[in-house]
Amino acid sequence: MASAGETQTVSEYIVHHLTNLTYGKLPAGFERYDGSIVGEGGAWTMAHGGAEVSAMGFNAIHVDSMMWSIGLGIVFCWLFRSVAKKAESGVPSGMVNAFEMIVGFVDDTVRDTFHGHNKLVAPLALTVFVWVFLMNLMDLIPVDLIPHTLMLLGVEYQKIVPSTDPNITMGMAVGVFILMLYYSIKVKGFGFVKELTLNPFNHWIFIPVNLFMEVVGLLAKPFSLGLRLFGNMYAGEMIFILIAALFSAGIAWMVPAGLLQIGWAIFHILIITLQAFIFMVLTIVYLSMAHEDH
Amino acid sequence: MNINLTLIGQMLAFVCFVWFCMKFVWPPILAAMAEREKKIADGLAAADRASHDLELAKEKAVERLKEAKEEAAGIIDSANKRASQLVEEAKDAAVAEADRVKASAQAEIEQETNRAREHLRSEVAALSLAGAEKVLGAAIDREAHSELVEKLASEL
């Protein structure tokens, strides 16, 4: 276990691993970790510890999540853009072949699931699939490697798996939700209102009941989409951290902890791919539902 | 679990990456794949066509071969016929020539015979005259008796 100090307990270790590197605005009058008081109008600063993070509330940004997420997004764009440049109708080779296989797979999935005409859905599905997969893939990097290295360089907190941050998963889910609403209104027009008010009981008396049920059902979609990914990845990351903590339990625990680490990592290869795939398929399905006019 | 500005940031990043993918990644890759698909389909069709053509060509070749064989047999036949005809003609010509030679030889022989006869006749006439002169011991008037002698000679 690579710990910050000799006196760090297991729970401190875990909490440390689950804290984001946060930049935000501390409210006026807040007493900082070093005893100083935040002045009039608040102050934008790096958070130092959980208490400061919670004091920042909404006015904060997880620097590590954002950086890893955008960085991986750029990796995705760069990889696929380079393939797109090389792709031609001749015999594909090596990397082009592998990436075309992913594109073909996504294209097939979209064709099977989505029956409307929309040029956005397939690229959206590809972006979601590969980006989420790359974010999940960070989970397979040993939990202490990058945070500890960065800590030696003076960065206090580092969470390298963006998809274990609910802000990231919900950010994408809300993005999908906005698209759902946009296309629902665009395709169905007034029919969308009818769908919300006259389903499942087709009588004006039941409009409030219908509206309540339909809105709950509608809102459940982005929530389940974002929280499913977050929950799976968070739990997976948690188990990696617990296994890592097990290494510190004594020399006798080294071998079983190592075996557990390997076993869980192998199993996790399945989970990260599956979660990326589920996120993609649900995105397609939700958008498909938004396009279906009854 | 605290929701904060990261949510907004991620949404913006999401929009950017999806836009990038839609603009610069998806269309070229899919276009290349579609074009390749078409190329392969065309290639397969061409291969089909080619094998069909090959089949046809084979059939044609067999037919041509048969025709050529028939033609060759015809030519050989007619050549044979012509050869025997030539032989026949040559034979006829030879026979005719032989006949002609024989006829001319015969004519010549006849001529020779006649000439010899004439000669003999005249000799006989002279001889008989001389004989008669000797026998009679007197000259015979050639002019007076030549008619007689001529008569005698022609009787020979």
Boltz contact constraints between the chains, C-beta under 6 A:
constraints:
  - contact:
      token1: [A, 58]
      token2: [B, 4]
      max_distance: 6.0
  - contact:
      token1: [A, 60]
      token2: [B, 4]
      max_distance: 6.0
  - contact:
      token1: [A, 61]
      token2: [B, 5]
      max_distance: 6.0
  - contact:
      token1: [A, 61]
      token2: [B, 6]
      max_distance: 6.0
  - contact:
      token1: [A, 61]
      token2: [B, 9]
      max_distance: 6.0
  - contact:
      token1: [A, 62]
      token2: [B, 6]
      max_distance: 6.0
  - contact:
      token1: [A, 65]
      token2: [B, 6]
      max_distance: 6.0
  - contact:
      token1: [A, 66]
      token2: [B, 9]
      max_distance: 6.0
  - contact:
      token1: [A, 70]
      token2: [B, 13]
      max_distance: 6.0
  - contact:
      token1: [A, 73]
      token2: [B, 13]
      max_distance: 6.0
  - contact:
      token1: [A, 73]
      token2: [B, 17]
      max_distance: 6.0
  - contact:
      token1: [A, 77]
      token2: [B, 20]
      max_distance: 6.0
  - contact:
      token1: [A, 80]
      token2: [B, 25]
      max_distance: 6.0
  - contact:
      token1: [A, 81]
      token2: [B, 24]
      max_distance: 6.0
  - contact:
      token1: [A, 81]
      token2: [B, 25]
      max_distance: 6.0
  - contact:
      token1: [A, 84]
      token2: [B, 25]
      max_distance: 6.0
  - contact:
      token1: [A, 84]
      token2: [B, 28]
      max_distance: 6.0
  - contact:
      token1: [A, 84]
      token2: [B, 29]
      max_distance: 6.0
  - contact:
      token1: [A, 87]
      token2: [B, 28]
      max_distance: 6.0
  - contact:
      token1: [A, 87]
      token2: [B, 29]
      max_distance: 6.0
  - contact:
      token1: [A, 87]
      token2: [B, 32]
      max_distance: 6.0
  - contact:
      token1: [A, 88]
      token2: [B, 32]
      max_distance: 6.0
  - contact:
      token1: [A, 89]
      token2: [B, 32]
      max_distance: 6.0
  - contact:
      token1: [A, 89]
      token2: [B, 35]
      max_distance: 6.0
  - contact:
      token1: [A, 89]
      token2: [B, 36]
      max_distance: 6.0
  - contact:
      token1: [A, 89]
      token2: [B, 39]
      max_distance: 6.0
  - contact:
      token1: [A, 103]
      token2: [B, 29]
      max_distance: 6.0
  - contact:
      token1: [A, 123]
      token2: [B, 21]
      max_distance: 6.0
  - contact:
      token1: [A, 123]
      token2: [B, 22]
      max_distance: 6.0
  - contact:
      token1: [A, 123]
      token2: [B, 26]
      max_distance: 6.0
  - contact:
      token1: [A, 124]
      token2: [B, 18]
      max_distance: 6.0
  - contact:
      token1: [A, 126]
      token2: [B, 21]
      max_distance: 6.0
  - contact:
      token1: [A, 127]
      token2: [B, 17]
      max_distance: 6.0
  - contact:
      token1: [A, 127]
      token2: [B, 18]
      max_distance: 6.0
  - contact:
      token1: [A, 127]
      token2: [B, 21]
      max_distance: 6.0
  - contact:
      token1: [A, 166]
      token2: [B, 1]
      max_distance: 6.0
  - contact:
      token1: [A, 167]
      token2: [B, 6]
      max_distance: 6.0
  - contact:
      token1: [A, 167]
      token2: [B, 7]
      max_distance: 6.0
  - contact:
      token1: [A, 168]
      token2: [B, 10]
      max_distance: 6.0
  - contact:
      token1: [A, 170]
      token2: [B, 7]
      max_distance: 6.0
  - contact:
      token1: [A, 171]
      token2: [B, 7]
      max_distance: 6.0
  - contact:
      token1: [A, 171]
      token2: [B, 10]
      max_distance: 6.0
  - contact:
      token1: [A, 171]
      token2: [B, 11]
      max_distance: 6.0
  - contact:
      token1: [A, 172]
      token2: [B, 14]
      max_distance: 6.0
  - contact:
      token1: [A, 174]
      token2: [B, 11]
      max_distance: 6.0
  - contact:
      token1: [A, 175]
      token2: [B, 11]
      max_distance: 6.0
  - contact:
      token1: [A, 175]
      token2: [B, 14]
      max_distance: 6.0
